[in-house]
Amino acid sequence: MGHLYNFALSLSTEGRRALRQREGLSGYYETSLPDMTPDQVEAAFDIAVRSSERAVQRQVSHHPLTQAQFDALVSYTYNLGTGGAMMVLRRIDVGDLEGAADAMLRQPATPAGPARRRLDESAPFRGSV
């Protein structure tokens, strides 16, 4: 296994707030999940966030991340799944941050605000080296 740079990171409070907003989770009346109680929505969200955190930690082990970069990658991975995010995670792991940011922008996002979401997620990797 590679270095353990990013295993201590977890999604920050700000990252969690931004992800909830991007996913349309406003707290109680989740229109996309009408058959779930608020507690079930929160539990499902927590499980998915932890899964995305672990995927980023596993796949980006040779390049240290800032908190903002980690938060952006968790959001990206949450939205696309580990398989969908794999190319970007691999580019970041080898230090190709600009290439990863460009690849993120080429990947479509959710119907509501796709361009804004990808700009936000790729921003921490622009000009970083």
N, C-alpha and C positions, 0 to 999 in steps of 0.2 A: 504494500500500500504506500501511497505517496505521503507527502507532508500533511500535517493535521491543522493547517492554517484556519480553516473555516468551521471546525466542529464546535467551537465555543459560541458561534453566532446563532441568533434566533431572530425571528421577525420582530422588529421594533414596534413600539406602540404606534408611531407615526406610519410605519409600513403597513401595519394591520388596519389602521383607519383608512388608508388610501386603498388597500385591497378590498375592504368591505364596500367602499364607495364605488370602486370600479365594477364590482360584482353585483351592485344593486342591493346590498344587504343593509337596509336602513335600521334594522332593529327588530321590529315586530311584524309588520304586514308584508312579508316577502311574497310579492305577486308571482314570482317564478316558482315558488314551492308551496302552493296552496294547501296541500295535504299534510304539511308538517307543522308541528307546534313551534313556537319561538325557541324553546329549549332544544328541539331536534335540529332546527336550522343551525343554532350555535354549535352543537356537538358535531354536526357534519362539517361545518366550516373549520372547526378546530382540527379535526382529523385530516382534512384536505390540506390545511396549512402545514401541519407537522409532516405530512408526506412530501410536500413540496420542499420544505426546509431540508429534510433528509436527502432528497435527490440532489439539491444544490451542494450540500456538504459532501456527498459521495463523489459527485462528478467534477467538482472544482476543488481539487486537493493540492495542486501544485502552484496555484496563484492566489495569494492572499487577497481578500476582498474587504472593502470598506463596508460599514453598516449600510450605507445608501445603495451600494452595488448589490449586497446580499438581499436587501429588501426588494430591489428591482427584479432580481433573478427569481426570487420566490414568487412574486406576482406573475412574472412571465411563465414560470413553470406551472403554477396553479392554473393559469388560463389555458395553456397548451398541453399540459401533461408532460411527464418526464420524456417520453419518446419524441414529442413535438418540440421540446426545448433542447434536445440532446446536441444538435449541431452548435448552437450558441454556447451551451455549457462547455463543450469540448474546445471551442475557440478561446474562451476565457481561460480555461485551464492551461492552455499553452501560451497565454499572454497576448493573444490577438484581440485586444479590446475594441479597437476601431472596427475590425472585421465582424466581431460579434454584434456591435451596435448597428452596423449596416444590415446584417442578417435579421436582426430583430425588427427593423423597420420594413423589411420585405415581407414579414409574416403578418397576415391579416389578424385583426383582433375581433372582439365581440362587435355586434352590429351597432351598439350605442357607443360612439366616440372611439372608433378603432384607431384613427390616426393619432389622436391625443394620447391614448393609452400607450401605444408603442413609442411615441416621442418621450413620454415620461419614463418608461422602463429603460430606454436606451441611453437617456441623458447621463447617468453616472459613469458611462463607459466612454464617452466622447472626450478626447483630449487627455485621457489617463494613460500613463505609461510609467 
